[in-house]
Amino acid sequence: MKQKCDVLIIGQGIAGSCLAYFLLQQGIDVQIIASPTKPNASKIAGGLMQRVSGQYLALPKLVQDHFDEAVSFYESLNLDFNCSIIKPHITHRILDDSQVKIWEKKRQLENYAGLLGQHLQPITIENTTTHHGIDMYDTYSVNTSLLLTTLEDYFCQKTILHYDCVAETDLKLANDCVQIKDFEANYVIFCLGSSLTEWSLFNEFPIINSKGNIISIELDHPENRILQYDKWLIPITNNCYKFGSTYTIDPCITPTQSGYQDLISSLHFFGYQSFRPISIDSGHRCTFSDYKPSMGFLYNNPRIGIFSGFSSKGFITAPSLAKQWSLSFPNLPDPKMSINRFINH
Ligand SMILES: Cc1cc2nc3c(=O)[nH]c(=O)nc-3n(C[C@H](O)[C@H](O)[C@H](O)COP(=O)(O)OP(=O)(O)OC[C@H]3O[C@@H](n4cnc5c(N)ncnc54)[C@H](O)[C@@H]3O)c2cc1C
């Protein structure tokens, strides 16, 4: 006898966790299956949240549309679970000469008000001035591992989280339901992150997985700001920081020596000499060809859904999109995000 539910979610990264959380809030009967061994980019991610991003100090619309909702979601978790999942930190942004010119123009624009510091300042690291840069405001760090384990415990307490690896052969479609392993659901939604490319069901969609290495370090000189150039240093707990990340196209998920060397050289470039590496991790970011997340049900299989493709901004976009979808479920809040945008009907 199969266990019935309305929505079966596969995967418990930031996407599956947020979707399950908000569907539960709407009173929808949800179950989750997540593999304990498949890659989980969310657990190792930096957790950097900024409105202004990239070398051109851009204000991407996708980020602005979802930023406030994400911050308020994490702040509500801080309160509900009495923990410190999100913390505000000023970002100290190192600028090269061409970026100083960009900043001089952008700091005067109305839509940058309150986001960019007005003064170029020396950046002091380990008591030595190594670079010049600016402050950036409305920036946060999310403790991604704490977030994921807090929600994992929450789902376990509700006995809706099941640890298992789902294969394509486990998926059985009937007229009025979809079956996977011990479950029979009205809908199944795949929140597989980069593992999506292993499924022939999603072969026709233009997905690129890019790899990032990231190191956790301890510093001799504590730093309460986020520091950023082409890489970022993010305070996580007491004296523990994440520094990342590299960017390559490499299907292998294990960290590489060249990735490690790249990160160490960048730490030296920032001005760090005394730090202790604790661990190195790597993960794949799953990106659709138009750099937008994808959600909704397959045009030829309306019981099979997807919530994926969050690229390098999953902690900013996934909570808000999950909340919006839960409010109109099963209909999509925004047809532009539909997975079927890639299909020529
Ligand atoms: C190095 C690095 C740094 C990053 N830093 C940031 C950052 O600072 N800020 C930011 O916003 N974003 C960042 N990102 C991007 C962010 O990590 C992703 O956008 C986000 O984690 C994607 O979440 P997801 O839930 O879609 O996938 P994942 O987190 O990868 O989750 C996939 C889930 O599916 C499960 N799964 C896979 N296959 C199966 C199967 N067959 N059966 C059952 N379960 C399965 C996995 O076990 C996992 O639970 C970073 C990414 C990387 C790689």
The ligand as an ORCA input file, in Angstrom:
! r2SCAN-3c Opt
* xyz 0 1
  C      30.768     27.094     -4.504
  C      29.399     27.682     -4.569
  C      29.130     28.855     -3.868
  C      27.849     29.434     -3.926
  N      27.603     30.565     -3.211
  C      26.365     31.131     -3.242
  C      26.089     32.307     -2.495
  O      26.967     32.839     -1.816
  N      24.822     32.845     -2.542
  C      23.821     32.257     -3.291
  O      22.688     32.777     -3.307
  N      24.061     31.128     -4.001
  C      25.310     30.556     -4.001
  N      25.571     29.435     -4.729
  C      24.481     28.876     -5.537
  C      23.572     28.003     -4.669
  O      24.364     27.090     -3.967
  C      22.578     27.276     -5.561
  O      21.826     28.208     -6.320
  C      21.592     26.457     -4.715
  O      22.272     25.777     -3.706
  C      20.836     25.469     -5.577
  O      19.959     24.787     -4.717
  P      19.123     23.537     -5.199
  O      18.222     23.191     -4.082
  O      18.540     23.826     -6.533
  O      20.197     22.347     -5.431
  P      21.048     21.545     -4.351
  O      21.349     22.366     -3.176
  O      22.203     20.934     -5.090
  O      20.066     20.387     -3.850
  C      19.809     19.243     -4.631
  C      19.097     18.219     -3.755
  O      18.656     17.139     -4.580
  C      19.032     15.933     -3.978
  N      19.132     14.901     -5.029
  C      19.872     14.950     -6.170
  N      19.662     13.830     -6.883
  C      18.771     13.075     -6.176
  C      18.162     11.812     -6.398
  N      18.413     11.106     -7.492
  N      17.305     11.326     -5.461
  C      17.021     12.047     -4.340
  N      17.562     13.251     -4.090
  C      18.438     13.763     -4.998
  C      20.343     16.237     -3.286
  O      20.642     15.243     -2.314
  C      19.989     17.609     -2.684
  O      19.233     17.411     -1.500
  C      26.825     28.828     -4.692
  C      27.092     27.633     -5.388
  C      28.362     27.062     -5.331
  C      28.631     25.789     -6.073
*
